[in-house]
Amino acid sequence: MAVNRFIIIVLDSVGIGELPDAAEFGDVGSHTLGNMARVVGGLQVPYLEAMGLANIAILEGVVPQVEPMASYGKMAEVSAGKDTTTGH
């Protein structure tokens, strides 16, 4: 049976790695989710893992999926600025 729907999960302020312009804003090395995973000794997020979360970036405790059950991605602003200062 085909499922004709989709769900978008946006975790505002939960960064998953720096963007290409990180150096312009003092954000080199930023990786909120990765740093949280490291501090707590690894994440246990089985559903997000199955959807391909670790296919976006390395996350302690989360295994990349060869055949994720969902599409996954990482968004970046179109505007030339930090999301915090240019708005959502």
DSSP file (Angstrom, degrees, kcal/mol; ACC not computed):
  #  RESIDUE AA STRUCTURE BP1 BP2  ACC     N-H-->O    O-->H-N    N-H-->O    O-->H-N    TCO  KAPPA ALPHA  PHI   PSI    X-CA   Y-CA   Z-CA
    1    1 A M              0   0    0      0, 0.0     2,-0.3     0, 0.0     0, 0.0   0.000 360.0 360.0 360.0 127.5    0.0    0.0    0.0
    2    2 A A        -     0   0    0      2,-0.0     2,-0.6     1,-0.0     0, 0.0  -0.589 360.0-144.4 -80.7 139.8    1.4    3.4   -1.0
    3    3 A V        -     0   0    0     -2,-0.3     2,-0.7     2,-0.1    -1,-0.0  -0.928   9.4-166.1-105.4 119.1    1.5    6.1    1.6
    4    4 A N        +     0   0    0     -2,-0.6     2,-0.3     2,-0.0    -2,-0.0  -0.465  55.3  80.9-105.3  60.0    0.8    9.5    0.0
    5    5 A R        -     0   0    0     -2,-0.7     2,-0.3     2,-0.0    -2,-0.1  -0.969  52.8-159.4-152.2 164.9    1.9   11.8    2.8
    6    6 A F        -     0   0    0     -2,-0.3     2,-0.4     2,-0.0    -2,-0.0  -0.986   6.6-149.9-147.7 157.7    4.9   13.3    4.3
    7    7 A I        -     0   0    0     -2,-0.3     2,-0.5     2,-0.0    -2,-0.0  -0.995   8.6-152.6-128.8 133.0    6.0   14.9    7.6
    8    8 A I        -     0   0    0     -2,-0.4     2,-0.6     2,-0.0    -2,-0.0  -0.933   7.8-159.1-106.5 126.0    8.6   17.6    8.0
    9    9 A I        -     0   0    0     -2,-0.5     2,-0.5     2,-0.0    -2,-0.0  -0.924   9.6-175.9-106.4 117.7   10.4   17.7   11.3
   10   10 A V        -     0   0    0     -2,-0.6     2,-0.9     2,-0.0    -2,-0.0  -0.963   9.4-168.1-114.5 119.4   12.1   21.0   12.1
   11   11 A L    >   -     0   0    0     -2,-0.5     3,-2.0     3,-0.2    -2,-0.0  -0.791  20.5-148.2-106.2  87.5   14.2   21.1   15.3
   12   12 A D  T 3  S+     0   0    0     -2,-0.9     3,-0.1     1,-0.3    -2,-0.0  -0.307  79.0  10.0 -61.1 134.3   14.8   24.9   15.6
   13   13 A S  T 3  S+     0   0    0      1,-0.1     2,-0.9    -2,-0.0    -1,-0.3   0.511  96.3 114.5  72.7   8.5   18.1   25.7   17.3
   14   14 A V    <   -     0   0    0     -3,-2.0    -3,-0.2    18,-0.1    -1,-0.1  -0.744  54.4-165.0-106.3  82.7   19.2   22.1   17.1
   15   15 A G        -     0   0    0     -2,-0.9    18,-3.1     1,-0.1    19,-0.3  -0.345  17.1-161.5 -70.7 146.9   22.1   22.5   14.7
   16   16 A I        -     0   0    0      1,-0.5    15,-0.1    16,-0.2    -1,-0.1  -0.551  66.5 -33.7-127.2  65.9   23.7   19.5   12.9
   17   17 A G  S    S-     0   0    0     -2,-0.2    -1,-0.5    12,-0.1    14,-0.2  -0.023  82.1 -66.0 101.5 154.8   27.0   20.8   11.8
   18   18 A E        -     0   0    0     12,-0.2    10,-0.1    -3,-0.1    13,-0.0  -0.300  45.0-124.0 -73.2 157.7   28.3   24.1   10.6
   19   19 A L    >   -     0   0    0      8,-0.1     3,-2.1     1,-0.1     4,-0.2  -0.561  33.1 -99.2 -94.1 165.2   27.3   25.7    7.3
   20   20 A P  T 3  S+     0   0    0      0, 0.0     3,-0.4     0, 0.0    -1,-0.1   0.782 123.5  50.3 -56.8 -28.5   29.7   26.8    4.6
   21   21 A D  T >  S+     0   0    0      1,-0.2     3,-1.3     2,-0.1     4,-0.5   0.190  74.1 116.7 -95.2  18.2   29.7   30.4    5.8
   22   22 A A  G X > +     0   0    0     -3,-2.1     5,-2.7     1,-0.3     3,-1.5   0.838  68.4  60.2 -55.5 -38.2   30.4   29.5    9.5
   23   23 A A  G > 5S+     0   0    0     -3,-0.4     3,-0.8     1,-0.3    -1,-0.3   0.811  96.0  62.2 -63.0 -29.8   33.7   31.4    9.6
   24   24 A E  G < 5S+     0   0    0     -3,-1.3    -1,-0.3     1,-0.2    -2,-0.2   0.692 113.8  34.1 -68.6 -17.7   32.0   34.7    8.7
   25   25 A F  G < 5S-     0   0    0     -3,-1.5    -1,-0.2    -4,-0.5    -2,-0.2   0.238 114.4-103.9-123.6  11.8   30.0   34.5   12.0
   26   26 A G  T < 5S+     0   0    0     -3,-0.8    -3,-0.2    -4,-0.4    -4,-0.1   0.790  86.3 121.4  71.3  27.1   32.4   32.8   14.4
   27   27 A D    > < +     0   0    0     -5,-2.7     3,-2.2    -6,-0.1    -4,-0.2   0.171  25.6 143.5-109.7  17.3   30.5   29.5   14.2
   28   28 A V  T 3  S+     0   0    0     -6,-0.4     3,-0.1     1,-0.3    -7,-0.0  -0.363  75.1  17.3 -60.5 131.4   33.3   27.2   13.0
   29   29 A G  T 3  S+     0   0    0      1,-0.3    -1,-0.3    -2,-0.1     2,-0.1   0.441  85.8 153.6  87.2   0.1   32.9   23.8   14.6
   30   30 A S    <   +     0   0    0     -3,-2.2    -1,-0.3   -11,-0.1   -12,-0.2  -0.421   1.9 146.2 -66.6 135.6   29.3   24.4   15.6
   31   31 A H     >  +     0   0    0    -14,-0.2     4,-3.0   -15,-0.1     5,-0.3  -0.380  17.6 179.2-168.9  73.3   27.3   21.1   15.8
   32   32 A T  H  > S+     0   0    0      1,-0.2     4,-2.4     2,-0.2     5,-0.2   0.901  83.4  44.0 -53.7 -50.6   24.7   21.4   18.6
   33   33 A L  H  > S+     0   0    0    -18,-3.1     4,-2.3     1,-0.2    -1,-0.2   0.908 115.2  48.7 -65.4 -41.6   23.3   17.9   18.2
   34   34 A G  H  > S+     0   0    0    -19,-0.3     4,-2.1     2,-0.2    26,-0.3   0.888 111.9  49.1 -64.5 -39.8   26.8   16.3   17.9
   35   35 A N  H  X S+     0   0    0     -4,-3.0     4,-2.4     2,-0.2    -2,-0.2   0.895 110.7  50.2 -67.7 -39.5   28.1   18.1   20.9
   36   36 A M  H  X S+     0   0    0     -4,-2.4     4,-2.1    -5,-0.3     6,-0.2   0.926 110.3  50.6 -62.6 -43.3   25.0   17.0   23.0
   37   37 A A  H  <>S+     0   0    0     -4,-2.3     5,-3.4     1,-0.2     4,-0.4   0.906 111.7  48.0 -60.5 -42.0   25.5   13.4   21.9
   38   38 A R  H ><5S+     0   0    0     -4,-2.1     3,-0.9     3,-0.2    -1,-0.2   0.921 110.7  50.4 -65.2 -44.7   29.2   13.5   22.9
   39   39 A V  H 3<5S+     0   0    0     -4,-2.4    -1,-0.2     1,-0.2    -2,-0.2   0.862 114.6  42.7 -65.0 -37.4   28.5   15.0   26.3
   40   40 A V  T 3<5S-     0   0    0     -4,-2.1    -1,-0.2    -5,-0.2    -2,-0.2   0.400 118.6-106.6 -92.6   4.7   25.8   12.5   27.3
   41   41 A G  T < 5S-     0   0    0     -3,-0.9    -3,-0.2    -4,-0.4    -4,-0.1   0.755  81.3 -29.2  80.2  24.4   27.8    9.5   25.9
   42   42 A G  S   <S-     0   0    0     -5,-3.4    19,-0.3    -6,-0.2     2,-0.3  -0.021  70.2 -97.1 111.9 145.9   25.7    9.0   22.8
   43   43 A L        -     0   0    0     17,-2.5     2,-0.5    -2,-0.1    16,-0.0  -0.661  16.9-153.2 -93.9 151.0   22.1    9.5   21.8
   44   44 A Q        +     0   0    0     -2,-0.3    18,-0.1    18,-0.1    17,-0.1  -0.836  40.2 140.0-122.2  90.4   19.4    6.8   21.8
   45   45 A V     >  +     0   0    0     -2,-0.5     4,-2.9    16,-0.2     5,-0.2  -0.642  19.2 173.7-131.6  72.3   16.9    7.9   19.1
   46   46 A P  H  > S+     0   0    0      0, 0.0     4,-2.3     0, 0.0     5,-0.1   0.827  77.3  46.4 -57.6 -38.5   15.8    4.7   17.4
   47   47 A Y  H  > S+     0   0    0      2,-0.2     4,-1.6     1,-0.2     5,-0.1   0.925 115.5  44.8 -72.8 -42.5   13.2    6.2   15.1
   48   48 A L  H  >>S+     0   0    0      2,-0.2     5,-2.4     1,-0.2     4,-0.6   0.868 113.3  53.1 -66.6 -34.8   15.3    9.2   14.0
   49   49 A E  H ><5S+     0   0    0     -4,-2.9     3,-1.3     1,-0.2     5,-0.2   0.939 108.3  49.2 -61.7 -47.5   18.2    6.7   13.5
   50   50 A A  H 3<5S+     0   0    0     -4,-2.3    19,-2.6     1,-0.3    20,-0.3   0.805 107.3  56.2 -63.3 -29.3   16.0    4.5   11.3
   51   51 A M  H 3<5S-     0   0    0     -4,-1.6    19,-0.3    17,-0.2    -1,-0.3   0.609 126.8 -98.1 -79.3 -11.4   15.0    7.6    9.3
   52   52 A G  T X<5 +     0   0    0     -3,-1.3     3,-1.8    -4,-0.6     4,-0.4   0.676  69.8 148.7 108.2  20.2   18.6    8.4    8.5
   53   53 A L  G >><S+     0   0    0     -5,-2.4     3,-1.6     1,-0.3     4,-0.8   0.897  76.8  50.7 -53.8 -44.9   19.6   11.1   11.1
   54   54 A A  G 34 S+     0   0    0      9,-0.3    -1,-0.3     1,-0.3     5,-0.1   0.510  94.9  72.9 -76.4  -2.3   23.2    9.9   11.2
   55   55 A N  G <4 S+     0   0    0     -3,-1.8    -1,-0.3     8,-0.2    -2,-0.2   0.636  96.0  52.6 -80.1 -14.3   23.4   10.0    7.4
   56   56 A I  T <4 S-     0   0    0     -3,-1.6     2,-0.3    -4,-0.4    -2,-0.2   0.888 129.2 -16.7 -83.6 -45.0   23.5   13.8    7.7
   57   57 A A  S  < S-     0   0    0     -4,-0.8    -1,-0.4   -40,-0.0     2,-0.3  -0.979  80.5 -82.1-156.8 158.9   26.4   14.0   10.2
   58   58 A I        +     0   0    0     -2,-0.3     2,-0.4    -3,-0.1     5,-0.1  -0.516  47.9 179.4 -68.3 127.8   28.3   11.7   12.6
   59   59 A L  B >   -A   62   0A   0      3,-0.5     3,-2.2    -2,-0.3   -25,-0.1  -0.987  31.6-116.0-134.9 123.0   26.5   11.4   15.9
   60   60 A E  T 3  S+     0   0    0     -2,-0.4   -17,-2.5   -26,-0.3     3,-0.1  -0.349 101.6  14.2 -58.7 129.8   27.7    9.3   18.8
   61   61 A G  T 3  S+     0   0    0    -19,-0.3     2,-0.5     1,-0.2    -1,-0.3   0.347 105.8 100.9  88.2  -5.8   25.3    6.4   19.5
   62   62 A V  B <   -A   59   0A   0     -3,-2.2    -3,-0.5   -18,-0.1    -1,-0.2  -0.959  61.8-146.9-118.7 126.0   23.5    6.8   16.2
   63   63 A V        -     0   0    0     -2,-0.5    -9,-0.3    -3,-0.1    -8,-0.2  -0.761  18.6-119.7 -95.5 129.4   24.2    4.5   13.3
   64   64 A P        -     0   0    0      0, 0.0     2,-0.4     0, 0.0   -15,-0.1  -0.346  31.8-127.4 -60.6 147.8   24.0    5.7    9.7
   65   65 A Q        -     0   0    0      1,-0.1   -15,-0.0   -16,-0.1     0, 0.0  -0.852  14.7-158.5-105.9 132.8   21.5    3.7    7.7
   66   66 A V  S    S+     0   0    0     -2,-0.4    -1,-0.1     1,-0.3     0, 0.0   0.891 100.3  20.3 -70.5 -40.6   22.2    2.0    4.3
   67   67 A E  S    S-     0   0    0    -17,-0.0    -1,-0.3     2,-0.0   -15,-0.1  -0.705  87.4-163.0-128.7  79.6   18.5    2.0    3.5
   68   68 A P        -     0   0    0      0, 0.0   -17,-0.2     0, 0.0   -18,-0.1  -0.254  22.8-130.2 -63.2 151.3   16.8    4.7    5.7
   69   69 A M  S    S+     0   0    0    -19,-2.6     2,-0.3     2,-0.0   -18,-0.2   0.381  87.2  29.1 -83.6   5.5   13.1    4.5    6.1
   70   70 A A  S    S-     0   0    0    -20,-0.3     2,-0.3   -19,-0.3     0, 0.0  -0.941  86.9 -96.8-150.7 169.8   12.7    8.2    5.2
   71   71 A S        -     0   0    0     -2,-0.3     2,-0.3     2,-0.0    -2,-0.0  -0.655  43.9-169.9 -86.2 154.0   14.3   11.0    3.2
   72   72 A Y        +     0   0    0     -2,-0.3     2,-0.3   -20,-0.1   -20,-0.0  -0.942  12.3 155.0-143.4 161.7   16.6   13.2    5.2
   73   73 A G        -     0   0    0     -2,-0.3     2,-0.4     2,-0.0   -17,-0.1  -0.989  34.4-115.9-173.2 177.2   18.4   16.5    4.8
   74   74 A K        -     0   0    0     -2,-0.3     2,-0.2   -18,-0.1    -2,-0.0  -0.999  28.7-144.3-131.4 130.1   20.0   19.6    6.3
   75   75 A M        -     0   0    0     -2,-0.4     2,-0.3     0, 0.0    -2,-0.0  -0.623  12.5-169.6 -97.5 155.3   18.6   23.1    5.6
   76   76 A A        -     0   0    0     -2,-0.2     3,-0.0   -57,-0.0    -2,-0.0  -0.985  30.1 -99.7-139.3 149.8   20.6   26.3    5.2
   77   77 A E        -     0   0    0     -2,-0.3    11,-0.0     1,-0.1     4,-0.0  -0.317  14.9-152.0 -65.5 149.7   19.4   29.9    5.0
   78   78 A V  S    S+     0   0    0      2,-0.1    -1,-0.1    -2,-0.0     2,-0.0   0.769  75.8  84.8 -86.9 -32.9   19.2   31.6    1.7
   79   79 A S  S    S-     0   0    0      1,-0.1     2,-1.5     2,-0.1    -2,-0.1  -0.318  90.7-113.9 -69.6 152.8   19.8   35.0    3.2
   80   80 A A  S    S+     0   0    0      2,-0.0     2,-0.3     6,-0.0    -1,-0.1  -0.661  86.2  56.0 -86.7  83.4   23.4   36.2    3.8
   81   81 A G  S    S-     0   0    0     -2,-1.5     2,-0.2    -4,-0.0    -4,-0.1  -0.949  94.5 -62.5 171.4 172.1   23.4   36.2    7.6
   82   82 A K     >  -     0   0    0     -2,-0.3     4,-2.6     1,-0.1     3,-0.5  -0.547  41.1-128.1 -76.3 143.0   22.8   34.2   10.8
   83   83 A D  H  > S+     0   0    0      1,-0.2     4,-1.6    -2,-0.2    -1,-0.1   0.867 108.3  59.5 -57.7 -37.1   19.2   33.0   11.2
   84   84 A T  H  4 S+     0   0    0      1,-0.2    -1,-0.2     2,-0.2     4,-0.1   0.874 115.6  31.9 -61.2 -38.8   19.2   34.6   14.7
   85   85 A T  H  4 S+     0   0    0     -3,-0.5    -2,-0.2     1,-0.1    -1,-0.2   0.739 122.7  44.6 -94.9 -24.3   19.8   38.1   13.3
   86   86 A T  H  < S-     0   0    0     -4,-2.6    -3,-0.2     1,-0.2    -2,-0.2   0.573 109.2-121.0 -96.4  -9.5   18.1   37.9    9.9
   87   87 A G     <        0   0    0     -4,-1.6    -1,-0.2    -5,-0.3    -2,-0.1  -0.047 360.0 360.0  92.7 164.9   14.9   36.2   11.2
   88   88 A H              0   0    0     -4,-0.1    -1,-0.2    -3,-0.1    -4,-0.1   0.441 360.0 360.0 -86.4 360.0   13.2   33.0   10.4
